[in-house]
Amino acid sequence: MILILILAIGFYFYKTGELGRLLNKVQTTGSNSGGNSNEARRIIDLRFAKGEINAEEYNKLKNLL
């Protein structure tokens, strides 16, 4: 009986799209340190592309990550 209930709830989450959102949330929470590093790298890349920092500063910041 409990198995049927779990399957019904799982099917509901699958059909409504909530299952994908829950799994995505778990993946981003689990790799939180990597996500912060990627965000910082993206910011450094943008600042370099805009000319806010030079190549020396860019390489120094990139190595810190």
CHARMM-style PDB file with segment names, atoms N, HN, CA, C and O in Angstrom:
ATOM      1  N   MET     1       0.814  -1.195   0.000  1.00  0.00      PROA
ATOM      2  CA  MET     1       0.000   0.000   0.000  1.00  0.00      PROA
ATOM      3  C   MET     1       0.861   1.265   0.000  1.00  0.00      PROA
ATOM      4  O   MET     1       0.580   2.219  -0.725  1.00  0.00      PROA
ATOM      5  N   ILE     2       1.907   1.258   0.819  1.00  0.00      PROA
ATOM      6  HN  ILE     2       2.135   0.483   1.408  1.00  0.00      PROA
ATOM      7  CA  ILE     2       2.788   2.423   0.896  1.00  0.00      PROA
ATOM      8  C   ILE     2       3.540   2.602  -0.422  1.00  0.00      PROA
ATOM      9  O   ILE     2       3.783   3.726  -0.860  1.00  0.00      PROA
ATOM     10  N   LEU     3       3.904   1.484  -1.049  1.00  0.00      PROA
ATOM     11  HN  LEU     3       3.707   0.570  -0.694  1.00  0.00      PROA
ATOM     12  CA  LEU     3       4.603   1.556  -2.330  1.00  0.00      PROA
ATOM     13  C   LEU     3       3.739   2.225  -3.395  1.00  0.00      PROA
ATOM     14  O   LEU     3       4.237   3.018  -4.193  1.00  0.00      PROA
ATOM     15  N   ILE     4       2.467   1.912  -3.409  1.00  0.00      PROA
ATOM     16  HN  ILE     4       2.061   1.267  -2.761  1.00  0.00      PROA
ATOM     17  CA  ILE     4       1.546   2.528  -4.374  1.00  0.00      PROA
ATOM     18  C   ILE     4       1.443   4.029  -4.119  1.00  0.00      PROA
ATOM     19  O   ILE     4       1.412   4.817  -5.064  1.00  0.00      PROA
ATOM     20  N   LEU     5       1.390   4.419  -2.870  1.00  0.00      PROA
ATOM     21  HN  LEU     5       1.415   3.779  -2.103  1.00  0.00      PROA
ATOM     22  CA  LEU     5       1.324   5.834  -2.518  1.00  0.00      PROA
ATOM     23  C   LEU     5       2.594   6.564  -2.970  1.00  0.00      PROA
ATOM     24  O   LEU     5       2.514   7.662  -3.521  1.00  0.00      PROA
ATOM     25  N   ILE     6       3.753   5.961  -2.741  1.00  0.00      PROA
ATOM     26  HN  ILE     6       3.818   5.069  -2.294  1.00  0.00      PROA
ATOM     27  CA  ILE     6       5.015   6.576  -3.153  1.00  0.00      PROA
ATOM     28  C   ILE     6       5.077   6.702  -4.669  1.00  0.00      PROA
ATOM     29  O   ILE     6       5.499   7.732  -5.194  1.00  0.00      PROA
ATOM     30  N   LEU     7       4.656   5.653  -5.371  1.00  0.00      PROA
ATOM     31  HN  LEU     7       4.314   4.816  -4.944  1.00  0.00      PROA
ATOM     32  CA  LEU     7       4.633   5.705  -6.828  1.00  0.00      PROA
ATOM     33  C   LEU     7       3.671   6.774  -7.340  1.00  0.00      PROA
ATOM     34  O   LEU     7       3.985   7.469  -8.306  1.00  0.00      PROA
ATOM     35  N   ALA     8       2.510   6.915  -6.711  1.00  0.00      PROA
ATOM     36  HN  ALA     8       2.255   6.350  -5.926  1.00  0.00      PROA
ATOM     37  CA  ALA     8       1.535   7.926  -7.117  1.00  0.00      PROA
ATOM     38  C   ALA     8       2.095   9.334  -6.920  1.00  0.00      PROA
ATOM     39  O   ALA     8       1.935  10.198  -7.782  1.00  0.00      PROA
ATOM     40  N   ILE     9       2.741   9.554  -5.802  1.00  0.00      PROA
ATOM     41  HN  ILE     9       2.871   8.852  -5.101  1.00  0.00      PROA
ATOM     42  CA  ILE     9       3.337  10.872  -5.533  1.00  0.00      PROA
ATOM     43  C   ILE     9       4.454  11.151  -6.532  1.00  0.00      PROA
ATOM     44  O   ILE     9       4.554  12.261  -7.056  1.00  0.00      PROA
ATOM     45  N   GLY    10       5.299  10.147  -6.802  1.00  0.00      PROA
ATOM     46  HN  GLY    10       5.218   9.246  -6.377  1.00  0.00      PROA
ATOM     47  CA  GLY    10       6.373  10.297  -7.779  1.00  0.00      PROA
ATOM     48  C   GLY    10       5.832  10.613  -9.165  1.00  0.00      PROA
ATOM     49  O   GLY    10       6.368  11.473  -9.864  1.00  0.00      PROA
ATOM     50  N   PHE    11       4.766   9.915  -9.566  1.00  0.00      PROA
ATOM     51  HN  PHE    11       4.331   9.216  -8.999  1.00  0.00      PROA
ATOM     52  CA  PHE    11       4.155  10.157 -10.868  1.00  0.00      PROA
ATOM     53  C   PHE    11       3.588  11.569 -10.949  1.00  0.00      PROA
ATOM     54  O   PHE    11       3.709  12.231 -11.980  1.00  0.00      PROA
ATOM     55  N   TYR    12       2.975  12.028  -9.871  1.00  0.00      PROA
ATOM     56  HN  TYR    12       2.877  11.490  -9.034  1.00  0.00      PROA
ATOM     57  CA  TYR    12       2.434  13.390  -9.822  1.00  0.00      PROA
ATOM     58  C   TYR    12       3.555  14.418 -10.013  1.00  0.00      PROA
ATOM     59  O   TYR    12       3.422  15.351 -10.805  1.00  0.00      PROA
ATOM     60  N   PHE    13       4.664  14.236  -9.277  1.00  0.00      PROA
ATOM     61  HN  PHE    13       4.772  13.478  -8.634  1.00  0.00      PROA
ATOM     62  CA  PHE    13       5.790  15.155  -9.405  1.00  0.00      PROA
ATOM     63  C   PHE    13       6.368  15.119 -10.814  1.00  0.00      PROA
ATOM     64  O   PHE    13       6.763  16.153 -11.354  1.00  0.00      PROA
ATOM     65  N   TYR    14       6.418  13.939 -11.405  1.00  0.00      PROA
ATOM     66  HN  TYR    14       6.097  13.099 -10.967  1.00  0.00      PROA
ATOM     67  CA  TYR    14       6.943  13.800 -12.762  1.00  0.00      PROA
ATOM     68  C   TYR    14       6.060  14.542 -13.765  1.00  0.00      PROA
ATOM     69  O   TYR    14       6.569  15.285 -14.605  1.00  0.00      PROA
ATOM     70  N   LYS    15       4.764  14.350 -13.686  1.00  0.00      PROA
ATOM     71  HN  LYS    15       4.351  13.747 -13.004  1.00  0.00      PROA
ATOM     72  CA  LYS    15       3.840  14.953 -14.641  1.00  0.00      PROA
ATOM     73  C   LYS    15       3.754  16.474 -14.491  1.00  0.00      PROA
ATOM     74  O   LYS    15       3.581  17.176 -15.487  1.00  0.00      PROA
ATOM     75  N   THR    16       3.868  16.989 -13.287  1.00  0.00      PROA
ATOM     76  HN  THR    16       4.008  16.419 -12.477  1.00  0.00      PROA
ATOM     77  CA  THR    16       3.764  18.432 -13.080  1.00  0.00      PROA
ATOM     78  C   THR    16       5.089  19.155 -13.320  1.00  0.00      PROA
ATOM     79  O   THR    16       5.120  20.384 -13.372  1.00  0.00      PROA
ATOM     80  N   GLY    17       6.176  18.410 -13.466  1.00  0.00      PROA
ATOM     81  HN  GLY    17       6.151  17.411 -13.423  1.00  0.00      PROA
ATOM     82  CA  GLY    17       7.479  19.023 -13.678  1.00  0.00      PROA
ATOM     83  C   GLY    17       8.205  19.342 -12.393  1.00  0.00      PROA
ATOM     84  O   GLY    17       9.339  19.820 -12.423  1.00  0.00      PROA
ATOM     85  N   GLU    18       7.578  19.088 -11.281  1.00  0.00      PROA
ATOM     86  HN  GLU    18       6.657  18.699 -11.257  1.00  0.00      PROA
ATOM     87  CA  GLU    18       8.211  19.369  -9.994  1.00  0.00      PROA
ATOM     88  C   GLU    18       9.397  18.446  -9.736  1.00  0.00      PROA
ATOM     89  O   GLU    18      10.342  18.830  -9.046  1.00  0.00      PROA
ATOM     90  N   LEU    19       9.357  17.248 -10.277  1.00  0.00      PROA
ATOM     91  HN  LEU    19       8.590  16.936 -10.837  1.00  0.00      PROA
ATOM     92  CA  LEU    19      10.450  16.299 -10.062  1.00  0.00      PROA
ATOM     93  C   LEU    19      11.747  16.862 -10.638  1.00  0.00      PROA
ATOM     94  O   LEU    19      12.795  16.787  -9.996  1.00  0.00      PROA
ATOM     95  N   GLY    20      11.682  17.416 -11.822  1.00  0.00      PROA
ATOM     96  HN  GLY    20      10.831  17.477 -12.343  1.00  0.00      PROA
ATOM     97  CA  GLY    20      12.868  18.016 -12.428  1.00  0.00      PROA
ATOM     98  C   GLY    20      13.400  19.179 -11.617  1.00  0.00      PROA
ATOM     99  O   GLY    20      14.611  19.322 -11.445  1.00  0.00      PROA
ATOM    100  N   ARG    21      12.498  20.012 -11.118  1.00  0.00      PROA
ATOM    101  HN  ARG    21      11.514  19.896 -11.258  1.00  0.00      PROA
ATOM    102  CA  ARG    21      12.925  21.152 -10.299  1.00  0.00      PROA
ATOM    103  C   ARG    21      13.550  20.689  -8.992  1.00  0.00      PROA
ATOM    104  O   ARG    21      14.539  21.265  -8.539  1.00  0.00      PROA
ATOM    105  N   LEU    22      12.979  19.649  -8.379  1.00  0.00      PROA
ATOM    106  HN  LEU    22      12.176  19.181  -8.747  1.00  0.00      PROA
ATOM    107  CA  LEU    22      13.541  19.128  -7.131  1.00  0.00      PROA
ATOM    108  C   LEU    22      14.921  18.533  -7.364  1.00  0.00      PROA
ATOM    109  O   LEU    22      15.841  18.769  -6.580  1.00  0.00      PROA
ATOM    110  N   LEU    23      15.070  17.766  -8.434  1.00  0.00      PROA
ATOM    111  HN  LEU    23      14.323  17.574  -9.071  1.00  0.00      PROA
ATOM    112  CA  LEU    23      16.370  17.161  -8.729  1.00  0.00      PROA
ATOM    113  C   LEU    23      17.399  18.223  -9.068  1.00  0.00      PROA
ATOM    114  O   LEU    23      18.558  18.106  -8.673  1.00  0.00      PROA
ATOM    115  N   ASN    24      17.001  19.243  -9.782  1.00  0.00      PROA
ATOM    116  HN  ASN    24      16.058  19.338 -10.103  1.00  0.00      PROA
ATOM    117  CA  ASN    24      17.917  20.336 -10.110  1.00  0.00      PROA
ATOM    118  C   ASN    24      18.355  21.062  -8.852  1.00  0.00      PROA
ATOM    119  O   ASN    24      19.522  21.430  -8.717  1.00  0.00      PROA
ATOM    120  N   LYS    25      17.436  21.266  -7.940  1.00  0.00      PROA
ATOM    121  HN  LYS    25      16.488  20.967  -8.049  1.00  0.00      PROA
ATOM    122  CA  LYS    25      17.745  21.936  -6.684  1.00  0.00      PROA
ATOM    123  C   LYS    25      18.732  21.120  -5.860  1.00  0.00      PROA
ATOM    124  O   LYS    25      19.649  21.674  -5.254  1.00  0.00      PROA
ATOM    125  N   VAL    26      18.544  19.804  -5.838  1.00  0.00      PROA
ATOM    126  HN  VAL    26      17.799  19.353  -6.331  1.00  0.00      PROA
ATOM    127  CA  VAL    26      19.445  18.925  -5.095  1.00  0.00      PROA
ATOM    128  C   VAL    26      20.830  18.944  -5.723  1.00  0.00      PROA
ATOM    129  O   VAL    26      21.826  18.961  -5.000  1.00  0.00      PROA
ATOM    130  N   GLN    27      20.918  18.943  -7.043  1.00  0.00      PROA
ATOM    131  HN  GLN    27      20.108  18.929  -7.630  1.00  0.00      PROA
ATOM    132  CA  GLN    27      22.211  18.955  -7.718  1.00  0.00      PROA
ATOM    133  C   GLN    27      22.949  20.258  -7.464  1.00  0.00      PROA
ATOM    134  O   GLN    27      24.157  20.240  -7.225  1.00  0.00      PROA
ATOM    135  N   THR    28      22.261  21.377  -7.511  1.00  0.00      PROA
ATOM    136  HN  THR    28      21.281  21.392  -7.705  1.00  0.00      PROA
ATOM    137  CA  THR    28      22.935  22.656  -7.290  1.00  0.00      PROA
ATOM    138  C   THR    28      23.339  22.816  -5.833  1.00  0.00      PROA
ATOM    139  O   THR    28      24.361  23.438  -5.542  1.00  0.00      PROA
ATOM    140  N   THR    29      22.559  22.270  -4.918  1.00  0.00      PROA
ATOM    141  HN  THR    29      21.729  21.765  -5.154  1.00  0.00      PROA
ATOM    142  CA  THR    29      22.917  22.342  -3.507  1.00  0.00      PROA
ATOM    143  C   THR    29      24.102  21.451  -3.214  1.00  0.00      PROA
ATOM    144  O   THR    29      24.971  21.818  -2.423  1.00  0.00      PROA
ATOM    145  N   GLY    30      24.154  20.294  -3.833  1.00  0.00      PROA
ATOM    146  HN  GLY    30      23.449  19.995  -4.475  1.00  0.00      PROA
ATOM    147  CA  GLY    30      25.245  19.357  -3.601  1.00  0.00      PROA
ATOM    148  C   GLY    30      26.569  19.856  -4.127  1.00  0.00      PROA
ATOM    149  O   GLY    30      27.608  19.543  -3.546  1.00  0.00      PROA
ATOM    150  N   SER    31      26.574  20.606  -5.184  1.00  0.00      PROA
ATOM    151  HN  SER    31      25.730  20.861  -5.656  1.00  0.00      PROA
ATOM    152  CA  SER    31      27.816  21.110  -5.768  1.00  0.00      PROA
ATOM    153  C   SER    31      27.916  22.616  -5.574  1.00  0.00      PROA
ATOM    154  O   SER    31      28.256  23.348  -6.503  1.00  0.00      PROA
ATOM    155  N   ASN    32      27.626  23.061  -4.396  1.00  0.00      PROA
ATOM    156  HN  ASN    32      27.349  22.467  -3.642  1.00  0.00      PROA
ATOM    157  CA  ASN    32      27.577  24.491  -4.119  1.00  0.00      PROA
ATOM    158  C   ASN    32      28.930  25.159  -4.287  1.00  0.00      PROA
ATOM    159  O   ASN    32      29.002  26.272  -4.810  1.00  0.00      PROA
ATOM    160  N   SER    33      30.008  24.507  -3.855  1.00  0.00      PROA
ATOM    161  HN  SER    33      29.950  23.604  -3.430  1.00  0.00      PROA
ATOM    162  CA  SER    33      31.318  25.134  -3.967  1.00  0.00      PROA
ATOM    163  C   SER    33      31.716  25.295  -5.425  1.00  0.00      PROA
ATOM    164  O   SER    33      32.313  26.308  -5.790  1.00  0.00      PROA
ATOM    165  N   GLY    34      31.399  24.321  -6.261  1.00  0.00      PROA
ATOM    166  HN  GLY    34      30.914  23.498  -5.965  1.00  0.00      PROA
ATOM    167  CA  GLY    34      31.690  24.427  -7.682  1.00  0.00      PROA
ATOM    168  C   GLY    34      30.873  25.519  -8.343  1.00  0.00      PROA
ATOM    169  O   GLY    34      31.361  26.202  -9.244  1.00  0.00      PROA
ATOM    170  N   GLY    35      29.642  25.689  -7.907  1.00  0.00      PROA
ATOM    171  HN  GLY    35      29.245  25.134  -7.176  1.00  0.00      PROA
ATOM    172  CA  GLY    35      28.784  26.725  -8.464  1.00  0.00      PROA
ATOM    173  C   GLY    35      29.306  28.111  -8.173  1.00  0.00      PROA
ATOM    174  O   GLY    35      29.252  28.988  -9.035  1.00  0.00      PROA
ATOM    175  N   ASN    36      29.813  28.323  -6.968  1.00  0.00      PROA
ATOM    176  HN  ASN    36      29.857  27.611  -6.267  1.00  0.00      PROA
ATOM    177  CA  ASN    36      30.371  29.624  -6.618  1.00  0.00      PROA
ATOM    178  C   ASN    36      31.614  29.914  -7.435  1.00  0.00      PROA
ATOM    179  O   ASN    36      31.835  31.052  -7.850  1.00  0.00      PROA
ATOM    180  N   SER    37      32.428  28.894  -7.669  1.00  0.00      PROA
ATOM    181  HN  SER    37      32.249  27.970  -7.331  1.00  0.00      PROA
ATOM    182  CA  SER    37      33.645  29.062  -8.444  1.00  0.00      PROA
ATOM    183  C   SER    37      33.302  29.414  -9.885  1.00  0.00      PROA
ATOM    184  O   SER    37      33.939  30.280 -10.486  1.00  0.00      PROA
ATOM    185  N   ASN    38      32.297  28.743 -10.438  1.00  0.00      PROA
ATOM    186  HN  ASN    38      31.780  28.039  -9.950  1.00  0.00      PROA
ATOM    187  CA  ASN    38      31.894  29.032 -11.809  1.00  0.00      PROA
ATOM    188  C   ASN    38      31.334  30.443 -11.936  1.00  0.00      PROA
ATOM    189  O   ASN    38      31.584  31.125 -12.929  1.00  0.00      PROA
ATOM    190  N   GLU    39      30.587  30.875 -10.946  1.00  0.00      PROA
ATOM    191  HN  GLU    39      30.384  30.321 -10.139  1.00  0.00      PROA
ATOM    192  CA  GLU    39      30.024  32.228 -10.962  1.00  0.00      PROA
ATOM    193  C   GLU    39      31.132  33.271 -10.871  1.00  0.00      PROA
ATOM    194  O   GLU    39      31.102  34.281 -11.575  1.00  0.00      PROA
ATOM    195  N   ALA    40      32.107  33.023 -10.003  1.00  0.00      PROA
ATOM    196  HN  ALA    40      32.130  32.202  -9.431  1.00  0.00      PROA
ATOM    197  CA  ALA    40      33.222  33.951  -9.876  1.00  0.00      PROA
ATOM    198  C   ALA    40      34.030  34.003 -11.166  1.00  0.00      PROA
ATOM    199  O   ALA    40      34.465  35.073 -11.593  1.00  0.00      PROA
ATOM    200  N   ARG    41      34.226  32.853 -11.779  1.00  0.00      PROA
ATOM    201  HN  ARG    41      33.872  31.984 -11.433  1.00  0.00      PROA
ATOM    202  CA  ARG    41      34.972  32.800 -13.047  1.00  0.00      PROA
ATOM    203  C   ARG    41      34.234  33.577 -14.131  1.00  0.00      PROA
ATOM    204  O   ARG    41      34.854  34.280 -14.929  1.00  0.00      PROA
ATOM    205  N   ARG    42      32.918  33.449 -14.157  1.00  0.00      PROA
ATOM    206  HN  ARG    42      32.415  32.877 -13.509  1.00  0.00      PROA
ATOM    207  CA  ARG    42      32.119  34.171 -15.144  1.00  0.00      PROA
ATOM    208  C   ARG    42      32.243  35.683 -14.941  1.00  0.00      PROA
ATOM    209  O   ARG    42      32.338  36.435 -15.911  1.00  0.00      PROA
ATOM    210  N   ILE    43      32.243  36.118 -13.703  1.00  0.00      PROA
ATOM    211  HN  ILE    43      32.166  35.508 -12.915  1.00  0.00      PROA
ATOM    212  CA  ILE    43      32.370  37.548 -13.399  1.00  0.00      PROA
ATOM    213  C   ILE    43      33.737  38.068 -13.826  1.00  0.00      PROA
ATOM    214  O   ILE    43      33.847  39.155 -14.393  1.00  0.00      PROA
ATOM    215  N   ILE    44      34.778  37.284 -13.549  1.00  0.00      PROA
ATOM    216  HN  ILE    44      34.688  36.402 -13.088  1.00  0.00      PROA
ATOM    217  CA  ILE    44      36.128  37.685 -13.950  1.00  0.00      PROA
ATOM    218  C   ILE    44      36.214  37.786 -15.468  1.00  0.00      PROA
ATOM    219  O   ILE    44      36.788  38.734 -16.004  1.00  0.00      PROA
ATOM    220  N   ASP    45      35.636  36.798 -16.160  1.00  0.00      PROA
ATOM    221  HN  ASP    45      35.170  36.028 -15.726  1.00  0.00      PROA
ATOM    222  CA  ASP    45      35.645  36.834 -17.625  1.00  0.00      PROA
ATOM    223  C   ASP    45      34.939  38.078 -18.162  1.00  0.00      PROA
ATOM    224  O   ASP    45      35.418  38.717 -19.099  1.00  0.00      PROA
ATOM    225  N   LEU    46      33.803  38.411 -17.565  1.00  0.00      PROA
ATOM    226  HN  LEU    46      33.413  37.892 -16.805  1.00  0.00      PROA
ATOM    227  CA  LEU    46      33.062  39.598 -18.004  1.00  0.00      PROA
ATOM    228  C   LEU    46      33.849  40.881 -17.755  1.00  0.00      PROA
ATOM    229  O   LEU    46      33.888  41.767 -18.609  1.00  0.00      PROA
ATOM    230  N   ARG    47      34.473  40.975 -16.586  1.00  0.00      PROA
ATOM    231  HN  ARG    47      34.441  40.255 -15.892  1.00  0.00      PROA
ATOM    232  CA  ARG    47      35.255  42.179 -16.274  1.00  0.00      PROA
ATOM    233  C   ARG    47      36.431  42.333 -17.233  1.00  0.00      PROA
ATOM    234  O   ARG    47      36.762  43.442 -17.654  1.00  0.00      PROA
ATOM    235  N   PHE    48      37.064  41.198 -17.576  1.00  0.00      PROA
ATOM    236  HN  PHE    48      36.796  40.298 -17.234  1.00  0.00      PROA
ATOM    237  CA  PHE    48      38.175  41.251 -18.528  1.00  0.00      PROA
ATOM    238  C   PHE    48      37.680  41.650 -19.913  1.00  0.00      PROA
ATOM    239  O   PHE    48      38.321  42.443 -20.602  1.00  0.00      PROA
ATOM    240  N   ALA    49      36.542  41.100 -20.316  1.00  0.00      PROA
ATOM    241  HN  ALA    49      36.022  40.455 -19.756  1.00  0.00      PROA
ATOM    242  CA  ALA    49      35.985  41.420 -21.637  1.00  0.00      PROA
ATOM    243  C   ALA    49      35.586  42.889 -21.733  1.00  0.00      PROA
ATOM    244  O   ALA    49      35.712  43.495 -22.797  1.00  0.00      PROA
ATOM    245  N   LYS    50      35.106  43.466 -20.631  1.00  0.00      PROA
ATOM    246  HN  LYS    50      35.004  42.973 -19.767  1.00  0.00      PROA
ATOM    247  CA  LYS    50      34.714  44.879 -20.633  1.00  0.00      PROA
ATOM    248  C   LYS    50      35.918  45.812 -20.542  1.00  0.00      PROA
ATOM    249  O   LYS    50      35.789  47.014 -20.776  1.00  0.00      PROA
ATOM    250  N   GLY    51      37.086  45.269 -20.204  1.00  0.00      PROA
ATOM    251  HN  GLY    51      37.191  44.292 -20.013  1.00  0.00      PROA
ATOM    252  CA  GLY    51      38.279  46.092 -20.075  1.00  0.00      PROA
ATOM    253  C   GLY    51      38.446  46.687 -18.694  1.00  0.00      PROA
ATOM    254  O   GLY    51      39.261  47.589 -18.501  1.00  0.00      PROA
ATOM    255  N   GLU    52      37.683  46.194 -17.729  1.00  0.00      PROA
ATOM    256  HN  GLU    52      37.021  45.461 -17.886  1.00  0.00      PROA
ATOM    257  CA  GLU    52      37.793  46.719 -16.364  1.00  0.00      PROA
ATOM    258  C   GLU    52      39.078  46.264 -15.682  1.00  0.00      PROA
ATOM    259  O   GLU    52      39.593  46.953 -14.802  1.00  0.00      PROA
ATOM    260  N   ILE    53      39.599  45.099 -16.089  1.00  0.00      PROA
ATOM    261  HN  ILE    53      39.181  44.539 -16.804  1.00  0.00      PROA
ATOM    262  CA  ILE    53      40.859  44.597 -15.537  1.00  0.00      PROA
ATOM    263  C   ILE    53      41.764  44.210 -16.707  1.00  0.00      PROA
ATOM    264  O   ILE    53      41.294  43.842 -17.783  1.00  0.00      PROA
ATOM    265  N   ASN    54      43.073  44.304 -16.469  1.00  0.00      PROA
ATOM    266  HN  ASN    54      43.455  44.603 -15.595  1.00  0.00      PROA
ATOM    267  CA  ASN    54      44.019  43.940 -17.536  1.00  0.00      PROA
ATOM    268  C   ASN    54      44.352  42.452 -17.460  1.00  0.00      PROA
ATOM    269  O   ASN    54      43.870  41.747 -16.573  1.00  0.00      PROA
ATOM    270  N   ALA    55      45.175  41.981 -18.390  1.00  0.00      PROA
ATOM    271  HN  ALA    55      45.567  42.554 -19.110  1.00  0.00      PROA
ATOM    272  CA  ALA    55      45.492  40.557 -18.492  1.00  0.00      PROA
ATOM    273  C   ALA    55      46.215  40.048 -17.240  1.00  0.00      PROA
ATOM    274  O   ALA    55      45.984  38.923 -16.798  1.00  0.00      PROA
ATOM    275  N   GLU    56      47.082  40.875 -16.680  1.00  0.00      PROA
ATOM    276  HN  GLU    56      47.270  41.789 -17.039  1.00  0.00      PROA
ATOM    277  CA  GLU    56      47.820  40.464 -15.480  1.00  0.00      PROA
ATOM    278  C   GLU    56      46.865  40.245 -14.304  1.00  0.00      PROA
ATOM    279  O   GLU    56      46.960  39.238 -13.603  1.00  0.00      PROA
ATOM    280  N   GLU    57      45.953  41.185 -14.094  1.00  0.00      PROA
ATOM    281  HN  GLU    57      45.877  42.003 -14.664  1.00  0.00      PROA
ATOM    282  CA  GLU    57      44.970  41.048 -13.016  1.00  0.00      PROA
ATOM    283  C   GLU    57      44.043  39.855 -13.266  1.00  0.00      PROA
ATOM    284  O   GLU    57      43.690  39.119 -12.345  1.00  0.00      PROA
ATOM    285  N   TYR    58      43.660  39.684 -14.535  1.00  0.00      PROA
ATOM    286  HN  TYR    58      43.948  40.283 -15.283  1.00  0.00      PROA
ATOM    287  CA  TYR    58      42.789  38.571 -14.908  1.00  0.00      PROA
ATOM    288  C   TYR    58      43.440  37.234 -14.554  1.00  0.00      PROA
ATOM    289  O   TYR    58      42.808  36.377 -13.936  1.00  0.00      PROA
ATOM    290  N   ASN    59      44.707  37.058 -14.948  1.00  0.00      PROA
ATOM    291  HN  ASN    59      45.220  37.755 -15.450  1.00  0.00      PROA
ATOM    292  CA  ASN    59      45.397  35.803 -14.648  1.00  0.00      PROA
ATOM    293  C   ASN    59      45.591  35.591 -13.147  1.00  0.00      PROA
ATOM    294  O   ASN    59      45.492  34.467 -12.654  1.00  0.00      PROA
ATOM    295  N   LYS    60      45.867  36.675 -12.427  1.00  0.00      PROA
ATOM    296  HN  LYS    60      45.947  37.588 -12.827  1.00  0.00      PROA
ATOM    297  CA  LYS    60      46.048  36.583 -10.978  1.00  0.00      PROA
ATOM    298  C   LYS    60      44.749  36.131 -10.310  1.00  0.00      PROA
ATOM    299  O   LYS    60      44.763  35.237  -9.464  1.00  0.00      PROA
ATOM    300  N   LEU    61      43.625  36.748 -10.690  1.00  0.00      PROA
ATOM    301  HN  LEU    61      43.613  37.475 -11.377  1.00  0.00      PROA
ATOM    302  CA  LEU    61      42.335  36.370 -10.108  1.00  0.00      PROA
ATOM    303  C   LEU    61      41.923  34.955 -10.508  1.00  0.00      PROA
ATOM    304  O   LEU    61      41.358  34.218  -9.701  1.00  0.00      PROA
ATOM    305  N   LYS    62      42.205  34.583 -11.743  1.00  0.00      PROA
ATOM    306  HN  LYS    62      42.665  35.182 -12.399  1.00  0.00      PROA
ATOM    307  CA  LYS    62      41.868  33.243 -12.217  1.00  0.00      PROA
ATOM    308  C   LYS    62      42.645  32.183 -11.434  1.00  0.00      PROA
ATOM    309  O   LYS    62      42.101  31.129 -11.109  1.00  0.00      PROA
ATOM    310  N   ASN    63      43.903  32.459 -11.135  1.00  0.00      PROA
ATOM    311  HN  ASN    63      44.345  33.316 -11.400  1.00  0.00      PROA
ATOM    312  CA  ASN    63      44.716  31.509 -10.368  1.00  0.00      PROA
ATOM    313  C   ASN    63      44.254  31.405  -8.914  1.00  0.00      PROA
ATOM    314  O   ASN    63      44.419  30.361  -8.283  1.00  0.00      PROA
ATOM    315  N   LEU    64      43.681  32.478  -8.387  1.00  0.00      PROA
ATOM    316  HN  LEU    64      43.548  33.326  -8.899  1.00  0.00      PROA
ATOM    317  CA  LEU    64      43.168  32.423  -7.008  1.00  0.00      PROA
ATOM    318  C   LEU    64      41.984  31.475  -6.872  1.00  0.00      PROA
ATOM    319  O   LEU    64      41.751  30.896  -5.810  1.00  0.00      PROA
ATOM    320  N   LEU    65      41.242  31.326  -7.962  1.00  0.00      PROA
ATOM    321  HN  LEU    65      41.431  31.796  -8.825  1.00  0.00      PROA
ATOM    322  CA  LEU    65      40.088  30.431  -7.920  1.00  0.00      PROA
ATOM    323  C   LEU    65      40.563  29.007  -7.963  1.00  0.00      PROA
ATOM    324  OT1 LEU    65      39.749  28.083  -7.937  1.00  0.00      PROA
TER     325      LEU     65
END
